[in-house]
C-alpha cells in the first residue's frame, strides 16, 4: 500500500468539539489520506514523510466541518415567496408551484443550495426531497450528482407524500404519489445510491414528509422498509400549533404519540423542528434516542415557535442544526444558524443558561453527525476520523478584535472560509468553490427559477 499523502496545517486556533471540548490557542492538524492523523498544541511533529502541502493557518480557527441535518434543495428556486405566512398558509401557497418542478429545475436548485452551504463551511449536507411529480425524470439521481459535483458528503432523505386534499391532507391531490409508488421508488433509491461503508460520500434515508401530507400506512410501511434495508428514517414533526391540532383531530393524539404508534421513534430516526413538545414528548425522544434537526431561522420565519433545545439537550436527546428549505430561510447558510440557535434559545425560559457558545458550535458539528448516524466518522477533530474540517479566517476587520475565536464564529458576522476539506479533499479556497463555476451556476439557477415561475 502506498504511504498516505499528508497535509500539515499549523499556527491556527483549534476547536476540536471532542467529548471534552478540547481547544488549542495555537495548534496543528495532520491529515493523512482521507483521515485526521493528529491534532494538538503547537507545531506538527517533526520528521513526517509524504507531506505534499503545508498550510500556515495563522489568524484562523479550525473546526470540524458543519453538518446540515434538514433542507429542501429544490426550494432554492422559490425563495422570497409567501413571505408573511405561517407554515400551513405558506405550504398551501407554494404547493402548486412546487408540483411543476422537473429534473433540470431540481438539479439547479440542488446545486444552488449545495454551493451556498459549502461556501459557508458545510462539509456534510442533506436534502429532504418529497415532491416527485410523475414523468419528470430522475430527480433523486440529479440531487445525488449535484452533491458529488460540489464535493460534500451527503444524505438524501427520499421523501414522499400520499395524503392529498381528498384524504384530509394539506397538499393538492396532483402533488402526491400513491402509497405503492412512494415505497417502491424509495426502495429503488436506497438500492441505487446508499453506501453503508465508513467514509461514504452518499447515504439515503427513508423520509415520508409529515403527518399532514402522508398516510398512516406510508408512515408504518416506510419505517418497516427503512429497518429492512438498514437505513435511517427522517420526517418533519411537531412544527406548529396547527400541526398539533391536525394530529389531535385526525388521529386523536399529539404528534409524538402518533410517531410512536407508527414506529417512528428510535435511534435510527431524526426529526425536523420538534418545536411543540411537552415534557413527556421530550422524555420519549430521550428514552428512544430519537434525534432532532433544529431549524431556528425557519421556525422564526414561519412563526412556528421556539424549540425547547436546552430541555432536549439536558434530557440527552441528540440535536443537530438545519437550514430547512430556502423558501423559509432565504439565506440558505448554516453558519448563521449557530448564532440564531443561541440567540433564540436565550429568549426562552432558561435565559443566559440556555445554550453556551460551545454548545452552539457542537449542535452544528458533532450534534449533526449524531443525528445523521455518523458520529464515529465526522463531527469532531480527532485522530482516525475523516478529515472534514474548515479553516475560518479570523484576522479581518469583522473578527480580529474579538477576544475568543469560538465566540467570534458563533456570535460575530459570518466568518470567511479560507479552506474547507471533505475527506482530505479541498472543496473551498478563499471563500470560493473549487469544483463549481459559481457565476455559471448563478445564471442557471436564475433561468430555472424563471422557467418554474412561468410554467
Ligand atoms: Zn423542512
Boltz pocket constraint, residues with backbone or C-beta under 6 A from the ligand:
constraints:
  - pocket:
      binder: B
      contacts: [[A, 70], [A, 71], [A, 72], [A, 128], [A, 236], [A, 272], [A, 324], [A, 325]]
      max_distance: 6.0
